[in-house]
Amino acid sequence: MARKREKPEDQVAIDVIRQHLLDMEPELRMIEGLVAILHALSSTADQVEPIALAPLAYLGTEAVEKILSTWRQALVAASSKTAKA
């Protein structure tokens, strides 16, 4: 029975980092949408109640926290790769 060829250690680390970066995409799209909404709100002549902005702030905060967490995981993966080199 033939043995499966394992990926080189460098390729595994690159794949882990790539996956972390791809995991950030949904939150980046969320922030992109929030910025578009805020831009639209800023160009209207109507006043926006602060209570209407609270859900947008909550969504933005949650997305940024997820991105920062994933970014830190990618940095850990990258630093562990360079530490082994």
C-alpha positions as CSV (number, residue, x, y, z in Angstrom):
1,M,0.0,0.0,0.0
2,A,1.5,3.4,-1.0
3,R,2.0,6.0,1.6
4,K,0.4,9.4,1.2
5,R,2.9,12.1,0.6
6,E,2.6,14.6,3.4
7,K,2.7,18.3,2.8
8,P,6.0,20.1,3.6
9,E,5.8,21.9,7.0
10,D,6.1,25.3,5.2
11,Q,3.1,24.6,3.0
12,V,1.0,23.6,6.0
13,A,1.9,26.9,7.7
14,I,1.1,28.8,4.6
15,D,-2.2,27.0,4.3
16,V,-3.1,27.9,7.9
17,I,-2.3,31.5,7.4
18,R,-4.2,31.6,4.1
19,Q,-7.3,30.1,5.9
20,H,-7.1,32.7,8.7
21,L,-7.0,35.5,6.1
22,L,-10.0,33.9,4.2
23,D,-11.9,33.6,7.5
24,M,-11.7,37.4,7.8
25,E,-13.7,38.0,4.6
26,P,-17.3,37.9,6.0
27,E,-16.5,40.4,8.7
28,L,-14.7,42.7,6.2
29,R,-17.7,42.6,4.0
30,M,-19.9,43.4,7.0
31,I,-17.7,46.5,7.8
32,E,-17.8,47.5,4.1
33,G,-21.6,47.4,4.3
34,L,-21.7,49.4,7.5
35,V,-19.5,52.0,6.0
36,A,-21.8,52.3,3.0
37,I,-24.8,52.7,5.3
38,L,-23.0,55.3,7.3
39,H,-22.0,57.2,4.2
40,A,-25.6,57.1,2.9
41,L,-26.9,58.3,6.3
42,S,-24.3,61.2,6.4
43,S,-25.5,62.5,3.0
44,T,-29.2,62.7,3.9
45,A,-30.6,65.9,5.1
46,D,-32.6,64.0,7.9
47,Q,-31.3,63.8,11.4
48,V,-30.6,60.3,12.5
49,E,-31.5,59.4,16.1
50,P,-28.6,57.9,18.1
51,I,-30.7,54.9,19.0
52,A,-30.8,54.1,15.3
53,L,-27.0,54.1,15.1
54,A,-26.5,51.7,18.1
55,P,-27.2,48.5,16.2
56,L,-24.7,49.6,13.5
57,A,-22.1,50.3,16.2
58,Y,-22.8,46.9,17.7
59,L,-22.4,45.1,14.4
60,G,-19.2,47.0,13.6
61,T,-17.7,46.3,17.0
62,E,-18.5,42.6,16.7
63,A,-17.0,42.4,13.2
64,V,-13.8,44.2,14.3
65,E,-13.3,41.9,17.3
66,K,-13.6,38.8,15.1
67,I,-11.1,40.3,12.5
68,L,-8.6,41.2,15.3
69,S,-8.9,37.7,16.8
70,T,-8.4,36.0,13.4
71,W,-5.5,38.4,12.6
72,R,-3.8,37.4,15.8
73,Q,-4.2,33.7,15.0
74,A,-2.7,34.3,11.6
75,L,0.3,36.2,13.2
76,V,0.8,33.3,15.7
77,A,0.8,30.9,12.8
78,A,3.3,33.0,10.9
79,S,5.5,33.5,13.9
80,S,5.5,29.8,14.7
81,K,6.5,29.1,11.1
82,T,9.4,31.6,11.2
83,A,10.5,30.3,14.6
84,K,10.9,26.8,13.2
85,A,12.9,28.0,10.2
